Amino acid sequence: KPVERRSRLSISTPDLPPLKCIPFTAETVAVVPDKSGVFQLINDNNEIIAIKGVMNLREELQKQLANSSGKACFFQFEETFMYTGRESELLQKFLQEHGKMPGGNQELADLF
């Protein structure tokens, strides 16, 4: 039997799944649970503009929506009891990838 020779394969960068973004509207925020967690606000260029850990996701998102200047078009959230730790993880990851804090988190820049 002849030995089959294989050439080196190049491994391409995998296609990542798209962000699971929710439109940032009063209707979608109204169904967010009123539990502790972390949310991310995202602009129309799919860029994260704020990361916040809060005791009440729905309440804080409603405040953000009321005070929004229209920059945030989408959001993501995750429920977690340890929301401050998760917020720190997400902020550190963002800082490593982008070299700066999200615009909505500038007040925390001195901590990182």
PEZIJO-V344934 format. One record per backbone hydrogen bond with DSSP energy under -0.5 kcal/mol. CO is the residue of the C=O (numbers start at 1). NH is the residue of the N-H. E is the energy in kcal/mol with one decimal. If there is no record, write none. Layout:
co = (CO CO)
nh = (NH NH)
e = (E E)
This chain:
co = (10 14 19 22 23 25 26 28 29 33 33 35 36 37 38 39 40 41 41 42 42 43 47 49 50 52 54 56 57 58 59 60 61 62 63 65 73 74 75 76 78 80 81 82 83 84 85 86 87 88 89 90 91 92 93 94 95 102 103 105 106 108 108 109)
nh = (12 16 21 75 25 29 30 31 32 35 58 57 80 54 78 52 76 49 50 73 74 46 43 104 41 39 37 60 61 62 63 64 65 66 67 68 24 42 22 40 38 83 83 86 87 88 89 90 91 92 93 94 95 96 97 98 99 105 106 108 109 111 112 112)
e = (-0.7 -0.5 -1.7 -2.0 -1.6 -2.4 -1.7 -0.9 -1.6 -1.2 -1.1 -2.8 -1.7 -3.0 -2.2 -2.5 -1.8 -3.1 -1.2 -2.7 -2.4 -1.7 -2.6 -3.5 -2.2 -2.6 -2.4 -2.3 -2.7 -2.4 -1.9 -2.6 -2.5 -2.2 -2.1 -0.6 -2.8 -2.7 -2.7 -2.3 -2.3 -0.5 -1.1 -1.9 -2.4 -2.0 -2.1 -2.5 -2.5 -2.6 -2.3 -2.3 -2.7 -2.3 -2.1 -2.6 -2.4 -2.4 -1.0 -2.0 -1.4 -1.7 -0.7 -0.8)
